[in-house]
Amino acid sequence: MKRVWHGGQALQSLKESVRAYQCLTEANTRLKNQLKAVFRGCGVAVGQQAYATKSREKVIRELRFSAQRERVLRLGAVLDEVTVQRAEALKTMVKYARKNKMYKPLRQIDGIGPIFSAMFISEVGDPRRFRTRSQFWSYAGLAIMTDDTAEYEIKKNGRIVRKDRAAKTRGLVRAYNRTLKYVLKQAAMTLSRSKWRTQYTALLGRSKNANNAQLTLARKLACVMLHIAKTEEKYDVAKVFKAQ
């Protein structure tokens, strides 16, 4: 058995509202894919027109069978309702997140909006439970796995097999937090195209590997968010990148 941290009753309402928003977002994406699949199967390119109610009624005329048009209308009606519920769930999620003292300091960080702030707070809870940044990187799935040639061996019969010992890792675990990793990676990718573009370009010049450069930015962002969540200090990009 392993200990599991739930965060107490104070965060339970925020956690439930975040889960509701995530479920509705997944349902919204799934319905959009199903709508586009109907038109794609008929060789009709509609773009975003299948998602809006007014334009949807126009583009269904290009479908050959009435059953296809009925299918699109039924799926569209469900999509319209899910879109409304998703917007309401977003308002509820932000309302609960605003009550947390970490919300305002986190919102000052570039690339961190109300949605990412709410998700970060719900998943991290008490930032003081992470004593070091390495622990936080491991929890957020930002650690590194390394492979080497010594992980294989040759048996007496000539077969090449993997050794029994596990591959070398630097804090990477299977039980990392998927939501937190999504928040940090998406925010880091946004920053690499805007506010932190200079640093991203410099990282690419050194490693010439986009994945490693984005991982470095995500780790930097994780450290900044964890520090601000602990201290409620005002965000200052000059402190993040002292050379800037």
N, C-alpha and C positions, 0 to 999 in steps of 0.2 A: 504494500500500500504506500501511496505517496501523498504528501500533504498538498492541498489545493487551496489557493488563496482566492476568496470570493469578494473581499472588499467591504463586507458589512452591508447594512441596510441603506446607508447613505447613497451608495452607488447603484443599488439594485434598480431603481426607477430609470436611471440613465442607461444602464445596460440593456434593459428590456426595450427602451425606445430605440436604441441603436440597432438591436436585433430586428425590430419591426421595420425600420427603414431599410436595412440590408435585404430582408426578405422581399419587400415590395420592389426594391431596385432590381433584384434578380428576376422577379416576375415580370417587371416592365421590359427588361432586356429580352427575356424569353418570348414574350408576346410579339415584340417587334420583329424578332427573327422569324417567327412563324408567319407573320403577315408578309414579310419580304419573300419567304419561301414560296408562297402561292404564286406571286407574280413572276418570280425567277423561274419556276417550273413551266410557265407559259412563255418564257422568253420576253417578258415585258419589263423594261427598266423604269422604275417609278421614283427611285431615290427616297427622299424623306416624305413624299406626298402621301404615302400609305399610312402615316402616323396621325396626321391631323384629320379631324372629322369632316371638314368641308372639302378638302382636296381628295379625301378617300372616296367620297361619293362620285367624284368625277373620274378617277383613274380606274374604278371597277368596271367601267363601260368597256375597257379594253380586254376584259376577260371573256372567254368564249362561252363558258357554261354558267347557267344561272346558279347552280350549286356552288360554284367557286365564288361568285359574287356574294352569296348568302354566307358562306364561310368567312369571307373577309369582313363582312359587316358584323357578324357575331364576335369574331376575335377583336375587331375594332372597338366594339362596345365595352368589352372587358378591359381593353387597354385604356380606354378613356377613364373608366372607374378606378383602375389601378393607379393611373397618373394623378388623379385627384387625391386618392388615399396616400400616395407617396409624398405629395406636397404637404399634407396635414401631418404625416409622420415626421417629416423634416422639421416642421415648426415645433412639434412636441420635443423632439430630440434636442434642438437648440435651446429650448426653454429650460430643460433640466440641466444642460451643460452650463448655461449662464450662472447657475446657482453655485457652481464650483469655483473656488478661488484661483484655480489654475487657468481658467478660460481666458480672461483678459490678457495675462502675460503671454500666453501661447498665440493669441490672435495677432500679436505684434510681429511675429516671425514671418518673413517673406515666404509665400507659398502655402501658408497654413490658414485655411478659411474656417468657417463655422463647422463644417462637416468633419474635416480632419481633426479639429480641436476636440469635438465631442467624442469621436472614435478613440482618440489618444487618451483622453481622460477616463473613458469607460474601461479601456483595456489595461492601463497602467495603474489607475487607482491611487495608491500611495507611492509616490516616486522614491521615498526613502527606503523602500524595501530592496532597492538596487544599490548596493554599496559602491560598486565600481561600474565603469562604462562597459567593461568586458561582459559582465553579467547581463547588462541591458542589451548588448549586441546579440548575445546568445538567445535571450528571450524573444527578441524581435526577428530572429532568423537572419541576422546580418553577419554572422560569423563565417569563417572560411574553411573549406575542406580541401586538403592537399592530398594528391596521389603521388606515389613514387614507385619506381621499378622494383623495389624490394618487397612489395606486397605479394609477389608471386614466387613460387618455388618449383623446382623440378623433382618429381618423385622418382623412385628407383625404376619404375616401368617406363619412364620417359615422358609422362604426362605433366603438363604445366597447370598447376592449380593455385588458387589464391590461398594465402596463409590464413590460419585460424584467427589470428589477431585482427582487430578492427583497423581500418584505415586511419591514418593520422588526421586529427581534426583540431581546429582551434576554436573550441567552444560551440561547434555546430551540433545541434540536437534535433531530433525528429519532432519533439513536442514544442516547437516554437509557435508564437502567436501569429496566425495568418493575417488577421486584420491589421495588427500593428505593422507588420512587414509591408502590407499593401500601402498603408498611409505614408510610411517613410520613403518607399521607393517612388511612389507617384509624385510626392512633393519634391523629392530630389531631382527627378526627371524634369519637372516644371522649372525648378531653379536653375538647372543646367542650361536651359534655353533662355533664361532671363537674368535674374539678379546675380547668380553665381556662374555666369557663362565664362567669365575670365578665368576663374579657378578651374572650371571643367576643361577648358582648352589647354591650360597648363598641365593638367593631369593626363590628358590625351597625348600631349607632347612627350611626357616622360614614359608612360607605359604603352601608349598606342593600342589600348584595349578599352573599348567603350564600356564594357560590363564592369571592369575593375574601377574605372573612373566614376561611374554612377554609384558603385558600391561605396567608394570612398566618400562621396558627397552624402550618401544616405547615412553613413556612420557619423559624419560630421554633424548632420542635422539631428540625428538621434542624441548626440552629446549635448547639443544646444538646447533641445527641447527638454531633456532630462534635467539639465542644470537650471533652466528657467522654471520648470515645474517645482523644483526643490526650493529655490531661493526667491522666486517671484521677481527676479531681476529684470530690468528693462532690456529688451533686445537691442543690440548694437552690433552692426556688421563689422565695425572696425575691430571689435574684440574677437570676432569669429575668425577673421583673416587679418592678422596684425600687419601683414605687409601691404594691405590695401590702403 
